[in-house]
């Protein structure tokens, strides 16, 4: 299977603190990769480099053969808007907007008309089993409902790669399992590759492959032949 996203020899420091030393990772289309490691190991920094949010000090990240570091800021922003989707631990939804408006937002930013964007947003909210909260705002619902809406927002543009950084870290085990199941089922439907950062073995158990980060270095382990 063709490699979609490839990182080789990444190094990244923040002042005197070293986050990545020699980190490498490849992601194939439709693959689910779990990035594991203890707190402070560099796994979130690796995800941010893969997504073009951070530029590595050394090494390279290529997406479909194109080096992200050689792209303009505008091109990287467009890539994150159109080809990449993001789910974070606390959702990071816009509190002033309804859930329907939140999920429609990335589509609107990409130029989709409001009526069409909201139609697609409503479909994704229904698929993630939270269609009934479309008119509510983030502070009016539970964390589990909000996180499912955040997954809907991430998938609304049908991204090629979905990045999830501890997406169930703020949820209890029951809600966490439900969010994971819905996230992975929806990603399979769209054939999106998933890179999920976690420290929980139960989350990594869903993955095709596990990459362990320790002291800024990666170790790749095949979970499925």
C-alpha positions in Angstrom: 0.0 0.0 0.0 1.3 3.5 -0.9 2.7 5.6 1.9 0.7 8.7 2.3 2.6 10.6 5.0 6.2 10.0 5.8 8.4 11.5 8.6 12.2 10.7 8.6 14.8 11.6 11.1 12.8 14.3 12.9 14.5 16.5 15.5 12.7 19.2 17.5 13.7 21.2 20.5 12.1 24.0 22.5 14.9 26.1 24.0 17.0 23.7 26.0 14.3 21.0 26.1 14.6 18.3 23.4 11.3 16.8 22.3 12.4 14.7 19.3 15.8 13.3 18.5 15.5 10.9 15.6 11.8 10.2 15.0 10.5 8.4 11.9 7.0 7.2 11.0 5.1 6.3 7.9 1.3 6.2 7.4 -0.5 4.4 4.6 -3.9 5.4 3.2 -6.7 4.0 5.3 -4.3 2.8 8.0 -4.8 3.4 11.8 -1.6 4.1 13.6 -1.4 4.5 17.4 1.5 6.7 18.7 2.2 5.7 22.3 4.6 6.7 25.0 4.8 8.2 28.5 4.0 11.9 29.2 6.8 14.1 27.9 8.1 11.5 25.5 7.5 13.7 22.4 4.5 12.0 20.9 2.3 15.2 20.7 5.3 17.1 19.2 5.6 14.3 16.6 1.9 14.6 15.7 2.2 18.4 15.3 5.2 18.0 13.0 3.3 15.4 10.9 0.4 17.8 10.6 2.6 20.7 9.5 1.7 22.7 12.7 5.4 22.7 13.8 8.5 22.7 11.6 11.1 20.2 12.7 14.7 21.4 13.3 16.0 18.5 11.3 14.5 15.8 9.2 11.6 16.0 6.8 7.8 15.3 6.6 6.4 14.5 3.2 2.7 14.2 2.3 2.1 12.6 -1.1 5.8 13.1 -1.8 5.8 16.8 -1.1 8.0 18.2 1.7 5.8 20.2 4.2 8.7 22.4 5.1 9.0 23.6 1.5 5.4 24.7 1.4 4.3 28.2 2.0 2.4 29.0 5.2 -0.7 29.5 3.1 -0.3 26.1 1.4 0.2 24.3 4.7 -2.9 26.0 6.1 -4.9 24.9 3.1 -3.6 21.4 3.6 -4.7 21.3 7.2 -8.1 22.7 6.2 -8.7 20.4 3.2 -6.7 17.2 3.6 -6.2 16.9 7.4 -8.7 16.6 10.2 -8.0 17.1 13.9 -9.6 15.9 17.2 -8.0 17.1 20.4 -8.5 16.0 24.0 -10.9 18.8 24.9 -12.6 19.2 21.5 -11.6 22.9 21.0 -15.0 23.8 19.7 -16.0 27.4 19.3 -18.1 28.1 22.4 -20.2 30.9 20.7 -21.3 28.6 17.9 -23.9 25.9 17.9 -22.8 22.3 17.2 -24.2 22.5 13.7 -22.3 25.7 13.1 -19.1 24.2 14.6 -19.2 21.2 12.3 -20.0 23.3 9.3 -17.2 25.7 10.0 -14.3 24.0 8.2 -16.5 23.5 5.2 -17.5 27.2 5.2 -13.8 28.2 5.5 -13.2 26.0 2.4 -15.7 28.0 0.4 -18.8 25.7 0.7 -22.1 27.6 0.8 -23.8 27.8 4.2 -26.9 25.7 3.3 -24.7 22.9 1.9 -22.2 23.1 4.7 -25.0 22.8 7.3 -26.6 19.9 5.4 -23.4 18.0 5.5 -22.8 19.0 9.1 -26.2 17.7 10.1 -25.5 14.3 8.4 -22.2 13.9 10.3 -23.8 14.8 13.6 -26.5 12.2 13.0 -23.8 9.6 12.1 -21.9 10.3 15.3 -25.3 9.9 17.2 -25.5 13.5 18.3 -28.0 15.0 15.8 -30.2 16.0 18.7 -27.7 18.6 20.0 -27.3 20.4 16.7 -28.8 23.6 18.0 -27.0 23.6 21.3 -23.7 25.1 22.3 -20.7 23.3 23.8 -21.4 24.4 27.4 -24.9 22.9 27.3 -24.0 19.2 26.8 -21.9 16.5 28.3 -18.2 15.9 27.4 -18.9 12.7 25.5 -21.5 14.5 23.3 -19.2 17.4 22.7 -16.3 15.0 21.7 -18.5 13.2 19.3 -19.4 16.5 17.7 -15.6 17.3 17.5 -15.1 14.1 15.6 -18.0 15.1 13.3 -16.3 18.4 12.6 -13.0 16.7 11.9 -14.6 14.3 9.4 -16.9 16.8 7.7 -14.4 17.7 5.0 -13.6 14.0 4.4 -9.9 14.4 5.2 -7.2 12.0 3.9 -5.5 12.0 7.3 -7.2 12.3 10.7 -5.0 13.4 13.6 -6.3 12.6 17.1 -4.4 13.7 20.2 -5.7 11.9 23.3 -9.3 12.2 22.1 -10.7 10.2 25.0 -8.3 11.6 27.7 -11.0 13.8 29.3 -13.8 11.1 29.2 -14.8 8.3 31.4 -14.2 4.7 30.1 -17.8 4.2 28.8 -17.9 7.5 26.8 -14.4 7.0 25.7 -15.2 3.6 24.2 -18.2 5.0 22.4 -16.2 8.0 20.9 -13.5 5.6 19.7 -15.9 3.2 18.1 -17.7 6.0 16.3 -14.4 7.7 15.3 -12.8 4.6 13.8 -16.0 3.4 12.1 -16.5 6.8 10.4 -12.8 7.0 9.4 -13.1 3.6 7.8 -16.1 4.7 5.9 -14.2 7.7 4.4 -11.0 5.7 4.1 -9.1 8.3 6.1 -5.8 7.3 7.6 -5.8 7.9 11.4 -2.8 8.9 13.6 -3.9 8.7 17.2 -1.7 9.8 20.1 -2.5 8.0 23.3 -1.0 6.5 26.4 -3.8 4.0 26.9 -3.3 0.4 25.7 -7.1 0.0 25.2 -7.0 2.8 22.6 -3.9 1.4 20.8 -5.7 -2.0 20.6 -7.9 -0.6 17.9 -4.9 0.2 15.7 -3.3 -1.6 12.8 0.1 -0.6 14.0 1.7 0.9 17.1 4.6 3.4 17.1 6.2 3.9 20.5 8.0 7.2 21.3 10.6 7.2 24.1 13.0 10.1 24.8 12.2 11.6 21.3 12.9 8.4 19.4 10.4 6.1 17.7 10.0 2.3 17.6 7.6 0.9 15.1 5.7 -2.3 16.0 3.4 -4.1 13.5 0.1 -5.1 15.2 -1.6 -6.6 12.2 0.2 -8.6 9.5 
